[in-house]
Amino acid sequence: MRSGVAHTLNPAHAEAGGMITSRRMAAVDRNAAALGVPLRALMESSGNAVARRVRELTTRGDSVALVCGRGNNGGDGLVAARFLDDRDVTVHLLGRPESITTEIARANWDVLEAGETEAALVTDSRGFALDGPDLIVDAMLGTGIAGDLREPEATVAQAIDDAEAPVLAVDVPSGVDPDTGAAAAGAVDADHVVTFHDLKPGLADHSDVTVADIGIPAAAEAVVGPGDLAVLGAGGDRKGDSGRTFVIGGGPYTGAPALAAGASLSAGADLAFVACPQSVFDPIAGYSEDLIVQPYGDDGTGDGAEADHLAPEHVPDLVETAEAHDDIVILGPGLGRHPETEAAAEQFLAAFSGTAVVDADALALVPAVDTDAELVLTPNRSELAELSGPETDDIVGAGEEIRALAADLGHTILAKGAVDVITDGETIRRCGAGTPGMTVGGTGDTLAGVVAALLARAEPFEAACVGSYVNGRAAELLDRGAGLRATELQETIPLALRGGDDE
C-alpha cells in the first residue's frame, strides 16, 4: 500500500482524532438504522461520497471503471455510478445479479440496470480485462472481509494492480485488514481511499484517505443499541464454553444472590453457583433447581455454630474455587455490611485476579483495595456517591465525572439510572433501554447476572454496555408497566439477547 501520513479528514471527526474498528462500525451502522436512518440511506450517502472523490480525481469525460463486488461495498460503487453521468463509466459486477448478497445492493443494481450506465458481468475472472481507464474504483470487498482474497476477487485484484491507472478504494482496499493494515497476498494497492464516518485503524499510514460524513447520527455511537448486541456473537457450543458465574452474596438477604445467578443462566452462562452463609442455604437453594448453592461452613469459632455472614476465614477457599474454574464472580448481592463481611470482601478483591461484577454492599469497598482483578462496578445513584463519585440525580449530566472516576479506579463503571451511563475511563456510552417499572427491587441484581454471563465472551466495557441494553430490553419485552417483578426478567432475557423485536 502507498504509505504516508496525510489524511483528508471529516472535520467532525478530525478534532477528536479517533478511529473506529470494523466491528464497531458494523454496530454503529445498525444502531443508526434503529434510530431511523436506514442502511439504504447510508449507502446512498456513501455512494455519493465516492462519486465526489472520483470527480476530484478526474475530469469531465474521463473513463472510470467501477469494479463492484456482490455485497454492500459493491452497492456503494453501484450508487456512485449513478452520480457520474458526466464521466465515461463502466461497471464491472463480479458475478451475476442474482448472486448479489444484500437486498439494498441488489436494489441499486436494479436501478442502475434500468438506466444507461454500461455494465459488464464478470462471470469468469480469467477473462477479466480493463480497457485503459483513467481511474479504477475498487468496490469489491470493503471492511467486511479480511484474509486472503478468493476468486474472482484475487484475479481481478491482480488485473487492477497490473493496470497503469490510479486506483480509488471504497472504504478500504480489498484484501487490506481495516483494523491492522495487514495486506493479504495480492491485495489491491490503492493510491486513494474514501472511507466512511471515521478513519479505520488499518488506514492510519495510508497517504491519501478521505473520511466522508455519510449522515450517521452521533447517537449511533454514543447510545447502546441493537447494533452493539448484534456484533457480540453467540456463546460456545460446548458445555463450559459459555462460562460459569460464581455469586458471593447472601446473609441478611436471600433473593438478591438468587436473582443474579438466575439472570446469568438466562443470559447464557452454562452454570451458576451461589456461595452463601450456611444459615441461608435452604432459602436460596429453594428458589430454583437450576442454581448450585454452596454454603461456606461454620463461623470459625470451632463450636460448630453456623456462619450467618461472610467472614475473612472463608475467603481463601472462595478465591481458590473461583480461580480454579475461571469463574466470573458476582460479589455483593445481599451480602450485608457486617464489619467481618466488609473485611472479607476487601480481602477477596485483593487476592482475586480474575474478572468480577461488583454490586450492592461490596461497591463502597473498591476504592480502598489494590486488586489485579478486572472489575465491572454497577452502582446506583447512592452507591456511586459511596464510590467517591458525584452526588447527583442527573447520571447522564455527570457522565464526564463518572468517566474520570472509572479512569482513577481503573475499572469499568455501569452507573444505573433512568438512562445508564457506561464508561471504561476513556469512552462513555449511554443506554436508555428499559421501563419505569424497573425501579422495583431486584432489577439491579439481574443486571449484574446478565453482565457476568456476557463477560465470558466480551471485554468488560462491551459486556457492561450490552448487559445494560439486554436487561432493559427484557423489561420492554415484558410490557408490564408498573407491575414488573425482577424474577420475570429471566423469562425475556433470552429473547432480548436474540434481538427479539429490536427494530
C-alpha positions as CSV (number, residue, x, y, z in Angstrom):
1,M,0.0,0.0,0.0
2,R,1.2,3.5,-0.7
3,S,2.2,4.9,2.6
4,G,2.5,8.4,4.2
5,V,0.7,10.4,6.8
6,A,-1.6,12.9,5.1
7,H,-5.4,12.5,5.5
8,T,-8.3,14.5,4.3
9,L,-10.5,14.1,7.4
10,N,-14.1,14.9,8.0
11,P,-13.8,17.9,10.4
12,A,-16.4,16.3,12.7
13,H,-14.0,13.5,13.5
14,A,-10.6,15.1,12.9
15,E,-10.6,17.1,16.1
16,A,-11.2,14.1,18.2
17,G,-8.5,12.2,16.3
18,G,-10.4,9.0,16.8
19,M,-10.7,5.8,14.8
20,I,-13.3,3.1,14.5
21,T,-12.7,-0.6,14.1
22,S,-14.7,-2.6,11.5
23,R,-16.6,-4.4,14.3
24,R,-17.6,-1.2,16.0
25,M,-18.5,0.3,12.6
26,A,-20.9,-2.6,12.0
27,A,-22.6,-1.9,15.3
28,V,-22.9,1.8,14.6
29,D,-24.4,1.1,11.2
30,R,-27.1,-1.0,12.8
31,N,-27.7,1.5,15.6
32,A,-28.2,4.2,13.0
33,A,-30.9,2.1,11.3
34,A,-32.6,1.6,14.7
35,L,-32.5,5.4,15.2
36,G,-34.4,5.8,11.9
37,V,-31.5,6.2,9.4
38,P,-31.9,3.1,7.1
39,L,-28.9,1.3,5.6
40,R,-30.2,2.2,2.2
41,A,-29.9,5.9,3.0
42,L,-26.4,5.4,4.3
43,M,-25.5,3.5,1.1
44,E,-26.8,6.4,-0.9
45,S,-24.6,8.8,1.0
46,S,-21.6,6.6,0.8
47,G,-22.0,6.2,-3.0
48,N,-22.4,9.9,-3.4
49,A,-19.2,10.4,-1.4
50,V,-17.3,8.0,-3.7
51,A,-18.6,9.9,-6.7
52,R,-17.4,13.2,-5.3
53,R,-13.9,11.8,-4.8
54,V,-14.0,10.4,-8.4
55,R,-14.8,13.8,-9.7
56,E,-12.0,15.3,-7.8
57,L,-9.6,12.8,-9.3
58,T,-10.8,13.0,-12.9
59,T,-12.1,15.5,-15.4
60,R,-15.3,15.6,-17.4
61,G,-15.4,12.8,-20.0
62,D,-12.7,10.7,-18.3
63,S,-13.2,6.9,-18.3
64,V,-13.9,5.4,-14.9
65,A,-14.0,1.6,-14.3
66,L,-16.0,0.7,-11.1
67,V,-15.2,-2.9,-10.1
68,C,-18.1,-3.9,-7.8
69,G,-18.4,-6.9,-5.5
70,R,-21.6,-8.6,-4.6
71,G,-22.0,-7.1,-1.1
72,N,-22.7,-3.6,0.3
73,N,-19.2,-2.4,-0.7
74,G,-20.2,-3.1,-4.3
75,G,-23.5,-1.4,-3.6
76,D,-21.6,1.8,-2.8
77,G,-19.9,1.5,-6.1
78,L,-23.3,1.0,-7.9
79,V,-24.7,4.1,-6.3
80,A,-21.6,6.1,-7.2
81,A,-22.1,5.2,-10.9
82,R,-25.4,7.0,-10.9
83,F,-23.8,10.2,-9.9
84,L,-21.1,10.2,-12.6
85,D,-23.2,10.8,-15.7
86,D,-20.5,13.3,-16.9
87,R,-17.8,10.6,-16.9
88,D,-17.5,7.6,-19.2
89,V,-18.4,5.0,-16.6
90,T,-18.3,1.2,-16.9
91,V,-19.5,-1.0,-14.0
92,H,-17.9,-4.5,-13.7
93,L,-20.0,-6.7,-11.5
94,L,-18.2,-9.7,-10.1
95,G,-20.8,-12.3,-10.7
96,R,-24.4,-12.5,-11.9
97,P,-27.0,-10.1,-10.5
98,E,-28.8,-12.9,-8.7
99,S,-25.6,-13.6,-6.7
100,I,-25.7,-10.1,-5.1
101,T,-25.8,-10.9,-1.4
102,T,-27.7,-8.0,0.2
103,E,-31.1,-6.6,-0.6
104,I,-30.0,-3.0,-0.8
105,A,-27.1,-3.7,-3.1
106,R,-29.4,-5.7,-5.4
107,A,-31.9,-2.8,-5.4
108,N,-29.2,-0.4,-6.5
109,W,-28.2,-2.8,-9.3
110,D,-31.8,-2.9,-10.5
111,V,-31.8,0.9,-10.6
112,L,-28.5,1.0,-12.5
113,E,-29.6,-1.6,-14.9
114,A,-32.8,0.4,-15.7
115,G,-30.6,3.3,-16.7
116,E,-27.9,3.8,-19.4
117,T,-24.8,3.0,-17.5
118,E,-22.6,0.5,-19.3
119,A,-22.3,-2.7,-17.2
120,A,-20.3,-5.9,-17.6
121,L,-20.8,-9.1,-15.7
122,V,-17.6,-10.8,-14.7
123,T,-18.6,-14.5,-14.7
124,D,-15.2,-15.8,-15.4
125,S,-12.4,-13.8,-13.8
126,R,-9.8,-15.4,-16.1
127,G,-11.0,-13.2,-18.9
128,F,-11.2,-10.0,-16.9
129,A,-9.5,-7.0,-18.5
130,L,-9.6,-3.3,-18.1
131,D,-9.5,-1.2,-21.2
132,G,-7.2,1.6,-20.2
133,P,-9.4,3.6,-17.9
134,D,-8.3,7.0,-16.4
135,L,-9.4,5.8,-12.9
136,I,-10.3,2.4,-11.3
137,V,-12.6,2.2,-8.4
138,D,-12.1,-0.8,-6.1
139,A,-15.5,-1.5,-4.6
140,M,-15.0,-5.3,-4.2
141,L,-14.8,-6.1,-0.5
142,G,-14.5,-3.2,1.9
143,T,-14.3,-3.7,5.7
144,G,-16.4,-6.9,6.0
145,I,-13.8,-9.3,4.6
146,A,-10.3,-10.0,5.9
147,G,-7.7,-12.6,5.0
148,D,-6.5,-14.0,1.6
149,L,-8.5,-13.0,-1.4
150,R,-10.6,-15.7,-3.1
151,E,-11.8,-15.9,-6.6
152,P,-12.9,-14.0,-8.5
153,E,-11.5,-11.1,-6.4
154,A,-7.9,-12.5,-6.4
155,T,-7.6,-12.5,-10.2
156,V,-9.4,-9.2,-10.6
157,A,-7.2,-7.5,-7.9
158,Q,-4.2,-8.6,-9.8
159,A,-5.6,-7.1,-13.0
160,I,-6.3,-3.8,-11.1
161,D,-2.7,-3.7,-9.8
162,D,-1.3,-4.5,-13.3
163,A,-3.2,-1.6,-14.9
164,E,-1.5,1.7,-15.2
165,A,-4.5,3.7,-14.0
166,P,-4.6,5.1,-10.4
167,V,-6.9,3.3,-8.0
168,L,-9.5,4.7,-5.6
169,A,-10.6,2.1,-2.9
170,V,-14.1,2.3,-1.4
171,D,-13.9,2.2,2.5
172,V,-10.6,0.1,2.5
173,P,-8.5,-1.5,-0.3
174,S,-9.7,-5.1,-1.0
175,G,-7.5,-7.5,0.9
176,V,-6.3,-5.0,3.5
177,D,-7.3,-5.6,7.1
178,P,-9.2,-2.5,8.2
179,D,-8.1,-2.9,11.8
180,T,-4.5,-3.8,11.4
181,G,-3.5,-2.6,7.9
182,A,-2.1,-6.0,7.1
183,A,-2.3,-6.7,3.4
184,A,-3.1,-10.2,2.2
185,A,-1.1,-11.5,-0.8
186,G,-2.5,-9.9,-3.9
187,A,-4.3,-7.1,-2.0
188,V,-5.3,-4.1,-4.1
189,D,-2.6,-1.4,-3.9
190,A,-4.8,1.7,-3.9
191,D,-3.5,5.2,-4.5
192,H,-6.5,6.8,-2.8
193,V,-9.1,5.7,-0.3
194,V,-12.5,7.1,0.6
195,T,-13.7,5.7,3.9
196,F,-16.9,6.4,5.8
197,H,-17.8,8.0,9.1
198,D,-14.4,7.8,10.7
199,L,-10.8,6.6,10.0
200,K,-10.2,2.9,10.2
201,P,-7.0,1.9,12.1
202,G,-5.7,0.0,9.2
203,L,-5.6,3.1,7.1
204,A,-3.6,5.3,9.5
205,D,-0.4,5.1,7.4
206,H,-2.0,5.5,4.0
207,S,-1.0,8.7,2.2
208,D,-4.4,9.7,0.9
209,V,-7.5,8.9,2.8
210,T,-10.7,10.9,2.6
211,V,-13.1,10.4,5.5
212,A,-16.7,11.1,4.4
213,D,-19.5,12.0,6.7
214,I,-22.5,9.9,5.5
215,G,-25.1,11.1,8.0
216,I,-24.7,8.7,10.8
217,P,-26.1,10.4,13.9
218,A,-23.8,10.9,16.9
219,A,-26.2,8.9,19.0
220,A,-25.5,5.7,16.9
221,E,-22.1,5.7,18.6
222,A,-22.9,7.2,22.0
223,V,-26.1,5.3,22.7
224,V,-26.0,1.5,23.2
225,G,-28.4,-0.2,20.8
226,P,-29.2,-3.3,18.8
227,G,-26.0,-3.0,16.8
228,D,-23.9,-3.5,19.9
229,L,-25.8,-6.6,20.6
230,A,-25.6,-7.9,17.1
231,V,-21.8,-7.8,16.9
232,L,-21.3,-9.5,20.2
233,G,-21.7,-13.0,18.8
234,A,-23.1,-16.2,20.2
235,G,-21.7,-18.2,23.1
236,G,-19.9,-21.5,22.8
237,D,-21.5,-24.7,21.5
238,R,-20.0,-27.0,24.2
239,K,-20.7,-27.1,27.9
240,G,-18.3,-24.8,29.7
241,D,-17.7,-22.6,26.6
242,S,-20.2,-20.0,27.9
243,G,-18.7,-19.7,31.3
244,R,-19.6,-20.2,34.9
245,T,-20.8,-17.5,37.2
246,F,-20.0,-17.6,40.9
247,V,-22.1,-15.4,43.1
248,I,-20.7,-14.5,46.5
249,G,-23.6,-13.0,48.4
250,G,-26.5,-13.6,50.8
251,G,-26.7,-13.3,54.5
252,P,-29.2,-10.7,55.6
253,Y,-30.9,-11.0,52.2
254,T,-31.5,-14.2,50.1
255,G,-33.4,-13.1,47.0
256,A,-30.6,-10.9,45.5
257,P,-28.0,-13.6,45.0
258,A,-30.6,-16.0,43.6
259,L,-31.8,-13.3,41.1
260,A,-28.2,-12.6,40.0
261,A,-27.4,-16.2,39.5
262,G,-30.7,-17.0,37.7
263,A,-30.3,-14.0,35.4
264,S,-26.8,-15.2,34.4
265,L,-28.3,-18.5,33.3
266,S,-30.9,-16.7,31.3
267,A,-28.1,-14.7,29.7
268,G,-26.2,-17.8,28.6
269,A,-24.0,-18.9,31.4
270,D,-23.6,-22.7,31.5
271,L,-23.5,-23.0,35.3
272,A,-24.4,-20.6,38.1
273,F,-23.0,-21.1,41.7
274,V,-24.0,-19.2,44.8
275,A,-21.7,-19.2,47.8
276,C,-23.6,-18.1,50.8
277,P,-23.7,-18.5,54.6
278,Q,-24.9,-21.9,55.9
279,S,-27.7,-20.1,57.7
280,V,-29.4,-19.0,54.4
281,F,-28.5,-22.1,52.3
282,D,-32.0,-23.5,52.4
283,P,-34.0,-20.5,51.2
284,I,-31.5,-19.7,48.5
285,A,-31.4,-23.3,47.3
286,G,-35.2,-23.3,47.3
287,Y,-35.6,-20.5,44.8
288,S,-34.6,-22.6,41.8
289,E,-33.4,-26.1,41.0
290,D,-31.1,-24.5,38.4
291,L,-28.8,-23.0,41.0
292,I,-25.8,-24.8,42.6
293,V,-25.7,-23.4,46.1
294,Q,-22.6,-23.9,48.3
295,P,-22.6,-22.9,51.9
296,Y,-19.3,-21.8,53.5
297,G,-19.2,-23.6,56.8
298,D,-19.2,-22.5,60.4
299,D,-18.3,-19.1,61.8
300,G,-14.7,-20.1,62.7
301,T,-15.3,-20.3,66.5
302,G,-14.8,-24.1,66.4
303,D,-18.1,-24.7,68.3
304,G,-20.0,-25.8,65.2
305,A,-22.2,-22.8,65.0
306,E,-23.4,-21.9,61.5
307,A,-22.0,-18.9,59.8
308,D,-24.6,-16.2,59.2
309,H,-22.3,-13.8,57.2
310,L,-19.2,-13.8,55.0
311,A,-16.0,-13.7,57.1
312,P,-12.3,-13.5,56.4
313,E,-11.7,-17.2,57.1
314,H,-14.0,-18.1,54.2
315,V,-12.0,-16.1,51.6
316,P,-9.1,-18.4,50.7
317,D,-11.5,-21.2,49.6
318,L,-13.6,-18.8,47.7
319,V,-10.7,-17.4,45.8
320,E,-9.3,-20.8,45.1
321,T,-12.7,-22.1,43.7
322,A,-13.2,-19.0,41.5
323,E,-9.7,-19.0,40.0
324,A,-9.5,-22.8,39.6
325,H,-12.6,-22.7,37.3
326,D,-12.1,-19.3,35.7
327,D,-15.4,-18.3,37.1
328,I,-16.9,-14.8,36.5
329,V,-17.6,-13.6,40.1
330,I,-20.5,-11.5,41.2
331,L,-19.6,-10.0,44.5
332,G,-22.1,-8.2,46.7
333,P,-25.8,-9.1,46.1
334,G,-27.5,-9.5,49.5
335,L,-24.1,-9.5,51.3
336,G,-24.8,-7.0,54.1
337,R,-22.4,-4.8,55.9
338,H,-21.2,-6.7,58.9
339,P,-17.7,-5.5,59.7
340,E,-16.3,-9.0,59.1
341,T,-18.1,-9.2,55.8
342,E,-16.6,-5.9,54.6
343,A,-13.1,-7.1,55.7
344,A,-13.7,-10.4,53.8
345,A,-14.9,-8.6,50.7
346,E,-11.8,-6.4,50.7
347,Q,-9.6,-9.5,51.2
348,F,-11.3,-11.3,48.3
349,L,-10.8,-8.4,45.9
350,A,-7.2,-8.0,47.0
351,A,-6.5,-11.7,46.4
352,F,-8.6,-12.4,43.3
353,S,-7.0,-11.9,39.9
354,G,-9.9,-12.9,37.6
355,T,-13.0,-11.0,36.4
356,A,-15.8,-9.9,38.6
357,V,-19.0,-7.8,38.7
358,V,-19.1,-5.8,42.0
359,D,-22.5,-4.7,43.1
360,A,-24.5,-3.6,46.1
361,D,-22.8,-3.8,49.5
362,A,-19.4,-4.6,48.1
363,L,-19.1,-1.4,46.0
364,A,-18.1,1.0,48.6
365,L,-15.0,-1.1,49.4
366,V,-13.5,-0.9,45.9
367,P,-11.6,2.4,46.2
368,A,-9.6,1.2,49.2
369,V,-8.5,-2.1,47.5
370,D,-5.5,-2.7,45.3
371,T,-6.5,-5.6,43.0
372,D,-5.3,-7.3,39.9
373,A,-8.9,-8.3,39.0
374,E,-10.8,-6.8,36.1
375,L,-14.0,-5.3,37.7
376,V,-17.3,-4.0,36.4
377,L,-18.9,-1.8,39.0
378,T,-22.7,-1.5,38.9
379,P,-23.6,1.4,41.3
380,N,-27.0,3.1,41.6
381,R,-27.1,6.8,42.4
382,S,-26.3,6.5,46.1
383,E,-23.7,3.7,45.6
384,L,-22.0,5.9,43.0
385,A,-21.5,8.6,45.7
386,E,-20.1,6.0,48.1
387,L,-17.5,5.2,45.4
388,S,-16.4,8.8,45.7
389,G,-18.3,9.6,42.5
390,P,-20.7,12.5,42.0
391,E,-23.7,13.0,44.2
392,T,-26.3,13.7,41.6
393,D,-29.8,12.9,40.3
394,D,-28.5,13.5,36.8
395,I,-26.4,10.5,35.9
396,V,-26.1,11.4,32.3
397,G,-25.1,15.0,33.1
398,A,-22.4,13.7,35.4
399,G,-21.0,11.4,32.6
400,E,-17.6,13.1,32.5
401,E,-17.2,12.9,36.3
402,I,-18.1,9.2,36.1
403,R,-15.6,8.7,33.3
404,A,-12.9,10.4,35.5
405,L,-13.8,8.1,38.4
406,A,-13.5,5.0,36.2
407,A,-10.1,6.2,35.0
408,D,-9.0,6.8,38.6
409,L,-10.2,3.4,39.8
410,G,-9.0,1.5,36.7
411,H,-12.3,-0.3,36.3
412,T,-15.5,-0.2,34.2
413,I,-18.4,1.6,35.7
414,L,-22.1,0.9,34.8
415,A,-23.9,3.7,36.6
416,K,-27.6,2.8,36.9
417,G,-30.3,5.3,36.3
418,A,-33.3,6.1,34.1
419,V,-30.6,6.2,31.5
420,D,-27.5,4.2,32.4
421,V,-24.0,5.6,31.9
422,I,-21.2,3.1,31.0
423,T,-17.6,4.1,30.9
424,D,-14.2,2.4,31.0
425,G,-12.4,5.6,31.9
426,E,-12.0,6.6,28.2
427,T,-15.2,6.1,26.3
428,I,-18.7,7.0,27.6
429,R,-21.8,5.4,26.3
430,R,-25.4,5.7,27.4
431,C,-28.3,3.2,27.4
432,G,-31.9,4.2,27.7
433,A,-33.4,0.7,27.3
434,G,-35.9,-0.2,30.0
435,T,-39.2,0.9,31.5
436,P,-40.3,2.9,34.6
437,G,-41.2,-0.4,36.2
438,M,-37.5,-1.2,36.6
439,T,-37.4,0.9,39.8
440,V,-38.7,-2.3,41.5
441,G,-36.1,-4.0,43.7
442,G,-34.0,-6.8,42.2
443,T,-33.6,-5.4,38.6
444,G,-30.0,-4.4,39.6
445,D,-29.3,-7.9,40.7
446,T,-30.5,-9.3,37.3
447,L,-28.3,-6.7,35.6
448,A,-25.3,-8.0,37.5
449,G,-26.1,-11.5,36.4
450,V,-26.5,-10.6,32.7
451,V,-23.2,-8.6,32.7
452,A,-21.4,-11.6,34.4
453,A,-22.7,-14.0,31.7
454,L,-21.6,-11.7,28.9
455,L,-18.1,-11.3,30.5
456,A,-17.4,-14.9,29.4
457,R,-17.3,-13.7,25.8
458,A,-16.7,-10.0,25.8
459,E,-14.3,-7.4,27.3
460,P,-15.6,-5.6,30.4
461,F,-16.7,-2.4,28.7
462,E,-18.6,-4.2,25.9
463,A,-20.2,-6.6,28.4
464,A,-21.4,-3.7,30.5
465,C,-22.8,-1.9,27.5
466,V,-24.6,-4.9,26.1
467,G,-25.7,-6.1,29.6
468,S,-27.4,-2.8,30.2
469,Y,-29.2,-3.0,26.9
470,V,-30.3,-6.6,27.3
471,N,-31.6,-6.1,30.9
472,G,-33.6,-3.0,29.8
473,R,-34.8,-4.6,26.6
474,A,-36.0,-7.6,28.6
475,A,-38.2,-5.3,30.6
476,E,-39.5,-3.6,27.5
477,L,-40.5,-7.0,26.0
478,L,-42.4,-7.9,29.2
479,D,-44.5,-4.7,28.8
480,R,-45.7,-4.9,32.4
481,G,-45.8,-1.2,33.2
482,A,-45.6,-0.6,37.0
483,G,-46.3,-4.3,37.7
484,L,-42.9,-5.6,36.8
485,R,-41.2,-8.1,39.1
486,A,-37.5,-8.8,38.8
487,T,-37.9,-12.5,38.5
488,E,-39.9,-12.0,35.3
489,L,-36.9,-10.6,33.5
490,Q,-35.4,-14.1,33.4
491,E,-38.2,-15.1,31.0
492,T,-37.4,-12.4,28.4
493,I,-33.6,-12.0,28.8
494,P,-33.0,-14.9,26.2
495,L,-35.4,-13.1,23.7
496,A,-33.7,-9.8,24.3
497,L,-30.3,-11.5,23.7
498,R,-31.5,-12.8,20.4
499,G,-32.5,-9.3,19.3
500,G,-36.2,-10.0,19.5
501,D,-38.3,-7.2,18.1
502,D,-35.4,-4.8,18.3
503,E,-36.3,-2.7,15.3
